[in-house]
Structure formats: structure tokens, C-alpha cells
Amino acid sequence: MVLNGIRLFATDVDGVLTDAGMYYSESGDEWKKFNTRDGMGIKLLQKAGFITAIVTQERTRLVARRAEKLAIPELHQGVMDKLSVIRDMATRHGLSLQHVAYIGDDVNDIKALRAVGFSAAPADSLPQVLNVVDYVCQKKGGEGAVRELVELILLSRSEPKTRKQRR
């Protein structure tokens, strides 16, 4: 499947939308750093008519808040079988797995990465993941990898434009 057939974009969180770090305060608060450019990329996909999703093994209020802020309609936390959830999402939206792009970074993403129409991983993903994806981002997780993939997807759908000549 080529990129221009993608209709549903799904992403993992830790190591993809974040730098894989988990920050804890003395009082027990947990923090994650999200990249605003990745967030804008997700908004651009939504504007272009894509279904956006988060599929993560973690279950935190932080991720729910980020999904809410970005108006991501498909938030799936505490997921042990990511492929099953992605397959279910595709079916509910009348799509095949070939219409799904997924970006993940760790061994629990591999089954889903192998099954979707287009798979990607941040540059700093585990070697086992880098070996199975269709595209390895130049950017690391939490540093614009999602935006990089979004730009590729959106570029694949745009018509070639003619350059205006300068006078």
C-alpha cells in the first residue's frame, strides 16, 4: 500500500510522541514531554480528513489529556494486543489494515507494525523495530518523528504544483 491510500493514522505514545522518559516528582506526579510540532501534525491530518488514534500500553491521565487537547477520537490505553485494537478500529471505520499507518518504537509494537499498510519508527527505536518498518524517521521519538511521518503522508496526497516564475 502506498502512502496515499492511508486513511487512519495511529501512534504509540512513550518513545514516539515522547522521548521515552518518564519523569516523577517527589510528590509522585508523573510528567511527560510532548512535542508541539507532532501535535500540529496530528491536527493537520484531522483537517485533511484522517482518523487519528493513540494506542498505548500505558494508562495515564496525562495521555488522556493530550488526546483530549488534540481532539483525537480514538484513544486506547492499557492495550496489551495493539494489533487487535488497530484491526477493530479499522473495521469499525470500514477500512482494511492496508489503509492504516502506525508508528511505534518497541517490541510490543512489532505485530501491529508488520500488519498495517504503512509502518514507521522514530530513529532511536529498538533495532528489532527498525528492521521491520517501512520507514525509519530521521527524527527521534518526542523530537518530531510523528510530524515527519505526517508530512510524508500529506505530501503523498498533494498534487504536484507548478512553480511560479519570478519576474
DSSP file (Angstrom, degrees, kcal/mol; ACC not computed):
  #  RESIDUE AA STRUCTURE BP1 BP2  ACC     N-H-->O    O-->H-N    N-H-->O    O-->H-N    TCO  KAPPA ALPHA  PHI   PSI    X-CA   Y-CA   Z-CA
    1    1 A M              0   0    0      0, 0.0     2,-0.2     0, 0.0    98,-0.0   0.000 360.0 360.0 360.0 132.8    0.0    0.0    0.0
    2    2 A V    >   -     0   0    0      1,-0.1     3,-1.9   116,-0.1     4,-0.2  -0.492 360.0-105.3 -85.6 162.1    1.3    3.4   -0.9
    3    3 A L  G >  S+     0   0    0      1,-0.3     3,-1.9     2,-0.2    -1,-0.1   0.812 114.3  67.3 -57.7 -33.1    1.1    6.3    1.5
    4    4 A N  G 3  S+     0   0    0      1,-0.3    -1,-0.3   152,-0.2   149,-0.0   0.571  93.9  60.9 -71.8  -4.0   -1.7    8.0   -0.5
    5    5 A G  G <  S+     0   0    0     -3,-1.9    -1,-0.3    93,-0.1    -2,-0.2   0.468  77.8 115.3 -93.0  -4.0   -4.1    5.1    0.5
    6    6 A I    <   +     0   0    0     -3,-1.9    94,-0.2    -4,-0.2    93,-0.1  -0.446  26.7 159.9 -71.6 136.9   -3.8    5.8    4.2
    7    7 A R        +     0   0    0     92,-3.4    44,-2.3     1,-0.3     2,-0.4   0.517  62.7  51.4-127.6 -21.1   -7.0    6.9    6.0
    8    8 A L  E     -ab  51 100A   0     91,-2.2    93,-2.7    42,-0.2     2,-0.5  -0.987  63.0-163.5-126.4 129.0   -6.3    6.1    9.6
    9    9 A F  E     -ab  52 101A   0     42,-3.1    44,-2.1    -2,-0.4     2,-0.4  -0.952  11.7-179.6-115.1 120.9   -3.2    7.2   11.5
   10   10 A A  E     -ab  53 102A   0     91,-2.9    93,-1.6    -2,-0.5     2,-0.3  -0.933   1.7-174.4-122.2 145.2   -2.3    5.5   14.8
   11   11 A T  E     -ab  54 103A   0     42,-1.7    44,-2.5    -2,-0.4    93,-0.2  -0.982  22.0-132.1-137.8 147.9    0.6    6.2   17.1
   12   12 A D        -     0   0    0     91,-2.0     5,-0.3    -2,-0.3    44,-0.2  -0.325  22.0-144.1 -77.8 174.6    2.2    4.8   20.2
   13   13 A V  S >>>S+     0   0    0      1,-0.2     3,-2.4    42,-0.2     5,-1.7   0.778  72.0  63.0-108.9 -73.6    3.0    7.3   23.0
   14   14 A D  T 345S+     0   0    0      1,-0.3    91,-0.2     2,-0.2    -1,-0.2  -0.398 120.7   9.1 -66.4 121.1    6.2    6.6   25.0
   15   15 A G  T 345S+     0   0    0     -2,-0.3    -1,-0.3     6,-0.1   126,-0.2   0.323 134.4  51.0  92.2  -6.6    9.2    6.7   22.7
   16   16 A V  T <45S+     0   0    0     -3,-2.4   126,-2.6   125,-0.2   130,-0.4   0.624 122.7  20.0-122.4 -66.2    7.1    8.1   19.8
   17   17 A L  T  <5S+     0   0    0     -4,-1.7    18,-0.9    -5,-0.3     2,-0.2   0.663 136.9  36.0 -78.8 -16.7    5.1   11.1   21.0
   18   18 A T  S   <S-     0   0    0     -5,-1.7   125,-0.2    16,-0.2    16,-0.1  -0.758  93.8-105.5-125.2 175.2    7.5   11.5   23.9
   19   19 A D        -     0   0    0     14,-0.4     3,-0.1    -2,-0.2   122,-0.1   0.279  60.3-105.2 -85.4  11.8   11.3   10.9   24.3
   20   20 A A  S    S+     0   0    0      1,-0.3     2,-0.2    -7,-0.2    -6,-0.1   0.379  81.9 130.1  79.2  -2.3   10.5    7.6   26.2
   21   21 A G        -     0   0    0     12,-0.1     2,-0.5     2,-0.0    -1,-0.3  -0.561  46.1-155.5 -80.7 147.3   11.4    9.3   29.5
   22   22 A M        -     0   0    0     -2,-0.2     2,-0.5    -3,-0.1    10,-0.2  -0.983  11.9-160.3-122.4 118.7    9.1    9.1   32.5
   23   23 A Y  E     -F   31   0B   0      8,-1.9     8,-2.9    -2,-0.5     2,-0.4  -0.850   7.3-172.1-106.0 130.5    9.6   11.9   34.9
   24   24 A Y  E     -F   30   0B   0     -2,-0.5     6,-0.2     6,-0.2     2,-0.2  -0.966  11.7-144.9-123.9 136.5    8.4   11.6   38.5
   25   25 A S    >   -     0   0    0      4,-2.6     3,-1.8    -2,-0.4     6,-0.0  -0.479  34.0-103.5 -89.9 168.2    8.3   14.4   41.1
   26   26 A E  T 3  S+     0   0    0      1,-0.3    -1,-0.1    -2,-0.2    -2,-0.0   0.828 123.5  55.5 -58.5 -33.1    8.9   13.8   44.8
   27   27 A S  T 3  S-     0   0    0      1,-0.0    -1,-0.3     2,-0.0    -3,-0.0   0.485 124.6-102.8 -82.1  -1.5    5.2   14.0   45.4
   28   28 A G  S <  S+     0   0    0     -3,-1.8    -2,-0.1     1,-0.3     2,-0.1   0.436  70.7 147.3  97.2  -0.2    4.6   11.2   42.9
   29   29 A D        -     0   0    0     -5,-0.0    -4,-2.6     1,-0.0     2,-0.4  -0.425  38.6-141.6 -67.4 144.5    3.4   13.3   40.0
   30   30 A E  E     -F   24   0B   0     -6,-0.2     2,-0.4    -2,-0.1    -6,-0.2  -0.899  17.1-169.0-109.5 139.0    4.3   12.0   36.6
   31   31 A W  E     -F   23   0B   0     -8,-2.9    -8,-1.9    -2,-0.4     2,-0.3  -0.943   8.1-174.7-126.2 148.1    5.3   14.2   33.7
   32   32 A K        -     0   0    0     -2,-0.4     2,-0.6   -10,-0.2   -10,-0.1  -0.990  21.2-134.1-135.9 144.9    5.8   13.6   30.0
   33   33 A K        -     0   0    0     -2,-0.3   -14,-0.4   -12,-0.2     2,-0.3  -0.897  21.9-167.7-102.8 121.0    7.1   16.0   27.4
   34   34 A F        -     0   0    0     -2,-0.6     2,-0.5   -16,-0.1   -16,-0.2  -0.823  22.5-121.4-105.2 146.9    5.1   16.1   24.2
   35   35 A N     >  -     0   0    0    -18,-0.9     4,-1.7    -2,-0.3     3,-0.4  -0.767  11.5-149.9 -89.2 124.0    6.4   17.9   21.0
   36   36 A T  H  > S+     0   0    0     -2,-0.5     4,-2.3     1,-0.2     5,-0.2   0.808  96.4  59.2 -65.2 -28.9    4.0   20.6   19.9
   37   37 A R  H  > S+     0   0    0      2,-0.2     4,-2.1     1,-0.2    -1,-0.2   0.881 103.9  50.9 -68.2 -36.3    5.0   20.1   16.2
   38   38 A D  H  > S+     0   0    0     -3,-0.4     4,-2.1     2,-0.2    -2,-0.2   0.917 109.5  51.9 -62.3 -42.2    3.9   16.5   16.5
   39   39 A G  H  X S+     0   0    0     -4,-1.7     4,-2.0     1,-0.2    -2,-0.2   0.908 108.7  49.3 -60.7 -43.2    0.6   17.8   17.9
   40   40 A M  H  X S+     0   0    0     -4,-2.3     4,-2.5     1,-0.2    -1,-0.2   0.880 107.4  56.1 -64.4 -37.5    0.2   20.2   15.0
   41   41 A G  H  X S+     0   0    0     -4,-2.1     4,-2.1     2,-0.2    -1,-0.2   0.917 106.6  49.3 -59.3 -43.6    0.9   17.3   12.6
   42   42 A I  H  X S+     0   0    0     -4,-2.1     4,-2.2     1,-0.2    -1,-0.2   0.902 110.5  50.8 -62.5 -41.2   -2.0   15.3   14.1
   43   43 A K  H  X S+     0   0    0     -4,-2.0     4,-2.4     1,-0.2    -2,-0.2   0.888 108.2  52.7 -64.1 -38.6   -4.2   18.4   13.7
   44   44 A L  H  X S+     0   0    0     -4,-2.5     4,-1.6     2,-0.2    -2,-0.2   0.891 108.3  50.6 -64.1 -39.7   -3.2   18.7   10.1
   45   45 A L  H  <>S+     0   0    0     -4,-2.1     5,-2.5     2,-0.2     4,-0.2   0.931 110.3  49.6 -62.5 -44.7   -4.1   15.1    9.5
   46   46 A Q  H ><5S+     0   0    0     -4,-2.2     3,-1.7     1,-0.2    -2,-0.2   0.916 108.7  52.4 -60.4 -43.4   -7.5   15.6   11.1
   47   47 A K  H 3<5S+     0   0    0     -4,-2.4    -1,-0.2     1,-0.3    -2,-0.2   0.832 106.9  54.0 -61.5 -32.0   -8.1   18.7    8.9
   48   48 A A  T 3<5S-     0   0    0     -4,-1.6    -1,-0.3    -5,-0.2    -2,-0.2   0.420 127.4 -99.8 -84.2   1.7   -7.3   16.6    5.8
   49   49 A G  T < 5S+     0   0    0     -3,-1.7    -3,-0.2     1,-0.3     2,-0.2   0.562  73.1 143.6  96.3   9.0   -9.9   14.0    6.9
   50   50 A F      < -     0   0    0     -5,-2.5     2,-0.5    -6,-0.2    -1,-0.3  -0.499  51.0-124.1 -79.5 150.2   -7.8   11.3    8.5
   51   51 A I  E     -a    8   0A   0    -44,-2.3   -42,-3.1    -2,-0.2     2,-0.4  -0.816  31.3-154.2 -86.7 132.4   -9.0    9.4   11.5
   52   52 A T  E     +a    9   0A   0     -2,-0.5    22,-1.3   -44,-0.2     2,-0.3  -0.873  15.4 178.0-115.0 147.2   -6.3    9.7   14.3
   53   53 A A  E     -ac  10  74A   0    -44,-2.1   -42,-1.7    -2,-0.4     2,-0.4  -0.992  24.3-150.2-147.7 149.6   -5.6    7.3   17.1
   54   54 A I  E     -ac  11  75A   0     20,-2.8    22,-2.4    -2,-0.3     2,-0.4  -0.991  16.4-178.3-116.5 130.7   -3.4    6.7   20.1
   55   55 A V  E     + c   0  76A   0    -44,-2.5     2,-0.3    -2,-0.4    22,-0.2  -0.952  17.9 156.9-131.2 111.1   -2.7    3.1   21.0
   56   56 A T        -     0   0    0     20,-2.6    23,-2.5    -2,-0.4    22,-0.3  -0.968  47.0-141.1-140.2 150.2   -0.6    2.6   24.1
   57   57 A Q  S    S+     0   0    0     -2,-0.3    -1,-0.1    21,-0.3    20,-0.1   0.801  84.4  83.2 -76.4 -30.6    0.2    0.0   26.8
   58   58 A E        -     0   0    0     20,-0.1    20,-2.0    19,-0.1     2,-0.4  -0.266  66.4-152.3 -69.5 160.1    0.4    2.7   29.4
   59   59 A R        +     0   0    0     18,-0.2     2,-0.3    19,-0.1     3,-0.0  -0.863  33.4 145.3-137.2 101.7   -2.7    4.1   31.1
   60   60 A T     >  -     0   0    0     -2,-0.4     4,-1.5     1,-0.1     5,-0.1  -0.966  55.1-130.7-137.8 153.0   -2.3    7.7   32.4
   61   61 A R  H  > S+     0   0    0     -2,-0.3     4,-2.6     1,-0.2     5,-0.2   0.812 107.6  65.4 -67.8 -30.3   -4.4   10.8   32.8
   62   62 A L  H  > S+     0   0    0      1,-0.2     4,-2.1     2,-0.2    -1,-0.2   0.921 102.8  45.2 -57.9 -45.3   -1.6   12.7   31.0
   63   63 A V  H  > S+     0   0    0      2,-0.2     4,-2.7     1,-0.2     5,-0.2   0.895 111.4  52.7 -68.0 -39.8   -2.2   10.8   27.8
   64   64 A A  H  X S+     0   0    0     -4,-1.5     4,-2.3     1,-0.2    -1,-0.2   0.908 109.8  49.4 -60.9 -41.1   -5.9   11.2   28.1
   65   65 A R  H  X S+     0   0    0     -4,-2.6     4,-2.5     2,-0.2    -2,-0.2   0.897 111.2  48.9 -65.0 -40.4   -5.4   15.0   28.5
   66   66 A R  H  X S+     0   0    0     -4,-2.1     4,-2.0     2,-0.2    -2,-0.2   0.927 112.1  48.3 -65.6 -43.9   -3.1   15.1   25.5
   67   67 A A  H  <>S+     0   0    0     -4,-2.7     5,-2.6     1,-0.2     4,-0.4   0.893 112.6  49.4 -62.1 -39.8   -5.6   13.2   23.3
   68   68 A E  H ><5S+     0   0    0     -4,-2.3     3,-1.0    -5,-0.2    -2,-0.2   0.918 109.3  51.3 -65.6 -43.7   -8.4   15.4   24.5
   69   69 A K  H 3<5S+     0   0    0     -4,-2.5    -1,-0.2     1,-0.3    -2,-0.2   0.873 115.4  42.1 -61.5 -37.2   -6.4   18.6   23.7
   70   70 A L  T 3<5S-     0   0    0     -4,-2.0    -1,-0.3    -5,-0.2    -2,-0.2   0.424 109.0-125.2 -89.7   0.8   -5.7   17.3   20.2
   71   71 A A  T < 5 +     0   0    0     -3,-1.0    -3,-0.2    -4,-0.4   -19,-0.2   0.883  42.3 176.1  55.4  42.5   -9.3   16.0   19.8
   72   72 A I      < -     0   0    0     -5,-2.6    -1,-0.2     1,-0.2   -19,-0.1  -0.697  18.4-159.0 -78.5 117.1   -8.1   12.5   18.9
   73   73 A P  S    S+     0   0    0      0, 0.0     2,-0.7     0, 0.0    -1,-0.2   0.765  76.2  56.9 -73.7 -24.7  -11.2   10.4   18.6
   74   74 A E  E     +c   53   0A   0    -22,-1.3   -20,-2.8    -7,-0.1     2,-0.6  -0.846  62.2 165.6-113.9  96.5   -9.6    7.0   19.1
   75   75 A L  E     +c   54   0A   0     -2,-0.7     2,-0.5   -22,-0.2   -20,-0.2  -0.954   5.9 176.2-111.7 120.1   -7.8    6.8   22.4
   76   76 A H  E     +c   55   0A   0    -22,-2.4   -20,-2.6    -2,-0.6     3,-0.3  -0.937   5.8 174.3-128.7 107.5   -6.9    3.3   23.5
   77   77 A Q        +     0   0    0     -2,-0.5   -18,-0.2   -22,-0.2   -20,-0.2  -0.746  60.2  32.1-110.7 158.9   -4.8    2.9   26.7
   78   78 A G  S    S+     0   0    0    -20,-2.0     2,-0.6   -22,-0.3   -21,-0.3   0.796  79.1 163.8  69.0  29.0   -3.8   -0.2   28.7
   79   79 A V        +     0   0    0    -23,-2.5    -1,-0.2   -21,-0.3     3,-0.2  -0.697  22.7 172.5 -88.9 121.1   -3.6   -2.1   25.4
   80   80 A M  S    S+     0   0    0     -2,-0.6     2,-0.6     1,-0.2    -1,-0.2   0.764  79.8  44.3 -92.9 -30.6   -1.7   -5.4   25.5
   81   81 A D     >  +     0   0    0      1,-0.2     4,-1.5     2,-0.1    -1,-0.2  -0.812  65.8 174.5-116.5  88.4   -2.6   -6.5   22.0
   82   82 A K  H  > S+     0   0    0     -2,-0.6     4,-2.6    26,-0.4     5,-0.2   0.856  76.4  57.2 -65.3 -37.7   -2.1   -3.4   19.8
   83   83 A L  H  > S+     0   0    0      1,-0.2     4,-2.9     2,-0.2    -1,-0.2   0.913 105.0  51.8 -61.1 -42.6   -2.8   -5.3   16.5
   84   84 A S  H  > S+     0   0    0      1,-0.2     4,-2.2     2,-0.2    -1,-0.2   0.909 111.9  46.1 -60.6 -42.8   -6.2   -6.4   17.8
   85   85 A V  H  X S+     0   0    0     -4,-1.5     4,-2.5     2,-0.2    -2,-0.2   0.909 113.9  48.1 -66.9 -42.8   -7.2   -2.9   18.7
   86   86 A I  H  X S+     0   0    0     -4,-2.6     4,-2.5     2,-0.2    -2,-0.2   0.904 111.5  50.3 -65.4 -41.1   -6.0   -1.5   15.4
   87   87 A R  H  X S+     0   0    0     -4,-2.9     4,-2.4    -5,-0.2    -2,-0.2   0.919 111.2  49.1 -61.9 -43.7   -7.8   -4.2   13.5
   88   88 A D  H  X S+     0   0    0     -4,-2.2     4,-2.6    -5,-0.2    -2,-0.2   0.912 110.6  50.2 -62.9 -43.8  -11.0   -3.4   15.4
   89   89 A M  H  X S+     0   0    0     -4,-2.5     4,-1.6     2,-0.2    -2,-0.2   0.943 110.8  49.1 -59.1 -47.9  -10.7    0.4   14.7
   90   90 A A  H  <>S+     0   0    0     -4,-2.5     5,-3.3     1,-0.2     3,-0.3   0.931 111.9  48.7 -58.8 -46.6  -10.2   -0.2   11.0
   91   91 A T  H ><5S+     0   0    0     -4,-2.4     3,-1.7     1,-0.2    -1,-0.2   0.923 108.8  52.5 -60.3 -46.1  -13.2   -2.5   10.8
   92   92 A R  H 3<5S+     0   0    0     -4,-2.6    -1,-0.2     1,-0.3    -2,-0.2   0.803 112.4  46.4 -61.1 -29.1  -15.4    0.0   12.7
   93   93 A H  T 3<5S-     0   0    0     -4,-1.6    -1,-0.3    -3,-0.3    -2,-0.2   0.309 119.0-110.0 -96.7   7.8  -14.4    2.7   10.2
   94   94 A G  T < 5S+     0   0    0     -3,-1.7     2,-0.3     1,-0.2    -3,-0.2   0.817  77.2 125.6  71.5  30.9  -14.9    0.4    7.2
   95   95 A L      < -     0   0    0     -5,-3.3    -1,-0.2    -6,-0.2     2,-0.2  -0.791  55.6-130.3-118.3 159.9  -11.2    0.2    6.4
   96   96 A S    >   -     0   0    0     -2,-0.3     3,-1.9    -3,-0.1    21,-0.1  -0.620  37.8-103.1 -96.5 167.8   -8.8   -2.6    5.9
   97   97 A L  G >  S+     0   0    0      1,-0.3    20,-2.2    -2,-0.2     3,-1.7   0.759 118.9  71.6 -61.7 -22.6   -5.4   -2.7    7.7
   98   98 A Q  G 3  S+     0   0    0      1,-0.3    -1,-0.3    18,-0.2   -93,-0.1   0.685  92.3  56.8 -66.9 -16.7   -3.9   -1.6    4.4
   99   99 A H  G <  S+     0   0    0     -3,-1.9   -92,-3.4   -93,-0.1   -91,-2.2   0.291  93.2  92.4 -94.2   9.0   -5.5    1.8    5.0
  100  100 A V  E <   -b    8   0A   0     -3,-1.7    18,-1.8   -94,-0.2    17,-0.8  -0.871  54.5-164.1-110.9 135.0   -3.7    2.2    8.3
  101  101 A A  E     -bd   9 118A   0    -93,-2.7   -91,-2.9    -2,-0.4     2,-0.4  -0.951  15.1-175.6-109.1 137.5   -0.4    3.9    9.1
  102  102 A Y  E     -bd  10 119A   0     16,-2.1    18,-2.0    -2,-0.4     2,-0.5  -0.999  12.7-162.5-135.8 137.2    1.1    3.1   12.5
  103  103 A I  E     +bd  11 120A   0    -93,-1.6   -91,-2.0    -2,-0.4     2,-0.3  -0.982  24.2 152.8-121.0 125.3    4.3    4.4   14.2
  104  104 A G        -     0   0    0     16,-1.9    21,-0.1    -2,-0.5   -89,-0.1  -0.906  30.4-159.8-144.7 170.1    5.8    2.6   17.1
  105  105 A D        +     0   0    0     -2,-0.3    21,-1.9   -91,-0.2     2,-0.2   0.499  62.6  57.7-133.3  -7.2    9.2    2.1   18.7
  106  106 A D  S >  S-     0   0    0     19,-0.2     3,-2.3    23,-0.1     4,-0.4  -0.743  87.5 -92.7-132.1 174.4    9.4   -1.0   20.9
  107  107 A V  G >  S+     0   0    0      1,-0.3     3,-1.0    -2,-0.2     4,-0.4   0.773 117.6  63.8 -60.9 -28.6    8.9   -4.8   20.7
  108  108 A N  G 3  S+     0   0    0      1,-0.2   -26,-0.4     2,-0.1    -1,-0.3   0.524 101.4  54.2 -74.3  -2.3    5.2   -4.6   21.7
  109  109 A D  G <> S+     0   0    0     -3,-2.3     4,-2.7     2,-0.1    -1,-0.2   0.562  81.8  91.0 -98.9 -13.9    4.6   -2.7   18.5
  110  110 A I  H <> S+     0   0    0     -3,-1.0     4,-2.4    -4,-0.4     5,-0.2   0.874  82.8  50.8 -59.5 -46.0    6.1   -5.2   16.1
  111  111 A K  H  > S+     0   0    0     -4,-0.4     4,-1.1     1,-0.2    -1,-0.2   0.930 115.7  43.4 -58.3 -45.1    2.9   -7.3   15.3
  112  112 A A  H  > S+     0   0    0     -4,-0.2     4,-1.7     1,-0.2     3,-0.4   0.913 111.8  53.6 -66.3 -42.8    1.0   -4.1   14.5
  113  113 A L  H  < S+     0   0    0     -4,-2.7    -1,-0.2     1,-0.2    -2,-0.2   0.876 109.7  48.4 -60.6 -38.3    3.8   -2.6   12.5
  114  114 A R  H  < S+     0   0    0     -4,-2.4    -1,-0.2    -5,-0.2    -2,-0.2   0.767 113.6  47.8 -71.6 -25.4    4.1   -5.8   10.3
  115  115 A A  H  < S+     0   0    0     -4,-1.1    -2,-0.2    -3,-0.4    -1,-0.2   0.738  92.5  86.1 -92.2 -24.5    0.3   -5.9    9.7
  116  116 A V  S  < S-     0   0    0     -4,-1.7   -18,-0.2     1,-0.1     3,-0.2  -0.231  83.7-112.2 -81.1 167.8   -0.6   -2.3    8.7
  117  117 A G  S    S+     0   0    0    -20,-2.2     2,-0.3   -17,-0.8   -16,-0.2   0.828 103.6  14.8 -66.6 -33.7   -0.4   -0.7    5.3
  118  118 A F  E    S-d  101   0A   0    -18,-1.8   -16,-2.1  -115,-0.1     2,-0.3  -0.960  72.0-171.2-146.3 126.9    2.4    1.6    6.2
  119  119 A S  E     +d  102   0A   0     -2,-0.3    16,-1.4   -18,-0.2    15,-0.8  -0.891   6.3 175.1-120.5 148.0    4.7    1.4    9.3
  120  120 A A  E     -de 103 135A   0    -18,-2.0   -16,-1.9    -2,-0.3    16,-0.2  -0.955  10.6-163.3-145.5 163.3    7.2    3.7   10.7
  121  121 A A  E     - e   0 136A   0     14,-1.6    16,-2.8    -2,-0.3   -16,-0.2  -0.994  30.4-104.1-147.1 144.1    9.5    4.1   13.7
  122  122 A P    >   -     0   0    0      0, 0.0     3,-1.8     0, 0.0    18,-0.2  -0.277  41.7-106.1 -61.4 156.7   11.5    7.0   15.2
  123  123 A A  T 3  S+     0   0    0     16,-2.8    17,-0.2     1,-0.3    15,-0.1   0.787 118.2  53.1 -57.0 -31.2   15.2    7.0   14.6
  124  124 A D  T 3  S+     0   0    0     15,-0.2    -1,-0.3  -109,-0.1    16,-0.1   0.121  82.1 126.3 -96.7  21.9   16.0    5.9   18.1
  125  125 A S  S <  S-     0   0    0     -3,-1.8   -19,-0.2     1,-0.1   -20,-0.1  -0.227  73.6 -78.9 -70.6 166.4   13.7    2.9   18.2
  126  126 A L    >>  -     0   0    0    -21,-1.9     4,-2.3     1,-0.1     3,-1.1  -0.368  40.5-116.6 -65.3 146.9   14.9   -0.6   19.1
  127  127 A P  H 3> S+     0   0    0      0, 0.0     4,-1.8     0, 0.0     5,-0.1   0.851 114.6  59.5 -54.3 -38.0   16.9   -2.4   16.3
  128  128 A Q  H 34 S+     0   0    0      1,-0.2     4,-0.3     2,-0.2   -22,-0.1   0.842 110.1  43.7 -60.3 -32.7   14.2   -5.2   16.1
  129  129 A V  H X> S+     0   0    0     -3,-1.1     3,-1.7   -24,-0.2     4,-1.1   0.909 108.8  55.2 -77.9 -45.3   11.6   -2.5   15.3
  130  130 A L  H 3< S+     0   0    0     -4,-2.3    -2,-0.2     1,-0.3    -1,-0.2   0.810 103.7  58.6 -58.1 -29.5   13.8   -0.6   12.8
  131  131 A N  T 3< S+     0   0    0     -4,-1.8    -1,-0.3    -5,-0.2    -2,-0.2   0.648 110.1  40.4 -75.9 -15.2   14.3   -3.9   10.9
  132  132 A V  T <4 S+     0   0    0     -3,-1.7    -1,-0.2    -4,-0.3    -2,-0.2   0.568  92.6  96.2-111.6  -9.7   10.5   -4.4   10.3
  133  133 A V     <  -     0   0    0     -4,-1.1   -13,-0.2    -3,-0.2     3,-0.1  -0.405  66.8-135.9 -86.3 159.3    9.2   -1.0    9.4
  134  134 A D  S    S+     0   0    0    -15,-0.8     2,-0.4     1,-0.2   -14,-0.2   0.769  92.2  25.8 -76.6 -28.0    8.6    0.6    6.0
  135  135 A Y  E     -e  120   0A   0    -16,-1.4   -14,-1.6   -13,-0.0     2,-0.6  -0.992  61.6-156.4-144.5 130.7   10.1    3.9    7.1
  136  136 A V  E     -e  121   0A   0     -2,-0.4   -13,-0.1   -16,-0.2   -16,-0.0  -0.937  28.8-132.1-104.6 119.0   12.7    4.9    9.7
  137  137 A C        -     0   0    0    -16,-2.8     8,-0.1    -2,-0.6     9,-0.1  -0.286   4.2-138.5 -66.1 152.1   12.2    8.6   10.6
  138  138 A Q  S    S+     0   0    0      6,-0.1     2,-0.2     7,-0.1    -1,-0.1   0.774  86.9  73.4 -76.9 -28.3   15.2   10.8   10.7
  139  139 A K  S    S-     0   0    0      5,-0.1   -16,-2.8     6,-0.1   -15,-0.2  -0.513  83.2-122.1 -87.1 154.1   13.9   12.4   13.9
  140  140 A K    > > -     0   0    0    -18,-0.2     3,-1.9     3,-0.2     5,-1.1  -0.419  44.0 -74.7 -85.8 166.5   13.8   10.7   17.3
  141  141 A G  T 3 5S+     0   0    0      1,-0.3  -125,-0.2  -126,-0.2  -124,-0.2  -0.389 121.5  14.9 -60.6 136.4   10.8   10.0   19.5
  142  142 A G  T 3 5S+     0   0    0   -126,-2.6    -1,-0.3  -129,-0.1  -123,-0.2   0.454 112.4  84.3  77.1  -0.3    9.4   13.1   21.1
  143  143 A E  T < 5S-     0   0    0     -3,-1.9    -3,-0.2  -127,-0.2    -2,-0.1   0.047 120.5 -66.8-123.6  24.7   11.5   15.2   18.7
  144  144 A G  T  >5S+     0   0    0   -128,-0.3     4,-2.2    -5,-0.1    -5,-0.1   0.563  89.2 129.2 107.8   9.5    9.3   15.4   15.7
  145  145 A A  H  ><S+     0   0    0     -5,-1.1     4,-2.1  -129,-0.3     5,-0.2   0.908  79.0  49.6 -62.9 -41.4    9.2   11.9   14.3
  146  146 A V  H  > S+     0   0    0   -130,-0.4     4,-2.7     1,-0.2    -1,-0.2   0.933 110.9  49.2 -63.6 -44.7    5.4   11.9   14.2
  147  147 A R  H  > S+     0   0    0      1,-0.2     4,-2.7     2,-0.2    -1,-0.2   0.891 108.0  55.1 -61.4 -39.4    5.4   15.2   12.3
  148  148 A E  H  X S+     0   0    0     -4,-2.2     4,-1.6     1,-0.2    -1,-0.2   0.926 111.1  44.1 -59.1 -45.9    8.0   13.9    9.9
  149  149 A L  H  X S+     0   0    0     -4,-2.1     4,-2.4     2,-0.2    -2,-0.2   0.903 111.3  54.1 -66.5 -41.4    5.7   10.9    9.1
  150  150 A V  H  X S+     0   0    0     -4,-2.7     4,-3.0     1,-0.2     5,-0.3   0.925 106.6  52.0 -57.4 -45.8    2.6   13.2    8.8
  151  151 A E  H  X S+     0   0    0     -4,-2.7     4,-2.5     1,-0.2    -1,-0.2   0.887 108.9  50.7 -60.7 -39.2    4.4   15.4    6.3
  152  152 A L  H  X S+     0   0    0     -4,-1.6     4,-1.8     2,-0.2    -1,-0.2   0.925 112.3  46.8 -62.8 -44.6    5.2   12.3    4.2
  153  153 A I  H  X S+     0   0    0     -4,-2.4     4,-0.8     2,-0.2    -2,-0.2   0.941 115.0  45.0 -63.9 -47.9    1.6   11.2    4.3
  154  154 A L  H >X S+     0   0    0     -4,-3.0     4,-0.9     1,-0.2     3,-0.8   0.886 111.4  53.3 -65.5 -38.5    0.2   14.6    3.4
  155  155 A L  H 3< S+     0   0    0     -4,-2.5     3,-0.5    -5,-0.3    -1,-0.2   0.857 102.5  58.9 -63.2 -35.3    2.8   15.1    0.7
  156  156 A S  H 3< S+     0   0    0     -4,-1.8    -1,-0.2     1,-0.2    -2,-0.2   0.748 108.6  46.0 -66.6 -22.0    1.8   11.8   -0.9
  157  157 A R  H << S+     0   0    0     -4,-0.8    -1,-0.2    -3,-0.8    -2,-0.2   0.620  93.3  95.3 -94.7 -15.5   -1.8   13.1   -1.3
  158  158 A S  S  < S-     0   0    0     -4,-0.9     3,-0.1    -3,-0.5  -154,-0.0  -0.479  76.1-118.5 -82.1 149.7   -1.0   16.5   -2.7
  159  159 A E        -     0   0    0     -2,-0.2     2,-0.1     1,-0.1    -1,-0.1  -0.545  39.1 -94.8 -78.8 146.1   -1.0   17.3   -6.4
  160  160 A P        -     0   0    0      0, 0.0     2,-0.4     0, 0.0    -1,-0.1  -0.423  45.2-145.7 -60.1 135.0    2.3   18.4   -7.9
  161  161 A K        -     0   0    0     -2,-0.1     2,-0.3    -3,-0.1    -3,-0.0  -0.836   6.8-125.8-107.8 143.0    2.3   22.2   -8.1
  162  162 A T        -     0   0    0     -2,-0.4     2,-0.3     1,-0.1     0, 0.0  -0.644  27.6-119.0 -84.6 143.2    3.9   24.3  -10.7
  163  163 A R        -     0   0    0     -2,-0.3     2,-0.3     1,-0.1    -1,-0.1  -0.622  22.7-124.8 -80.8 136.2    6.3   26.9   -9.6
  164  164 A K        -     0   0    0     -2,-0.3     2,-0.3     1,-0.1    -1,-0.1  -0.626  27.4-122.5 -77.5 137.7    5.5   30.4  -10.4
  165  165 A Q        -     0   0    0     -2,-0.3     2,-0.2     1,-0.1    -1,-0.1  -0.581  21.1-122.7 -81.8 143.4    8.2   32.2  -12.3
  166  166 A R              0   0    0     -2,-0.3    -1,-0.1     1,-0.1     0, 0.0  -0.570 360.0 360.0 -80.4 147.5    9.8   35.3  -10.9
  167  167 A R              0   0    0     -2,-0.2    -1,-0.1     0, 0.0    -2,-0.0   0.397 360.0 360.0-107.2 360.0    9.7   38.4  -12.9
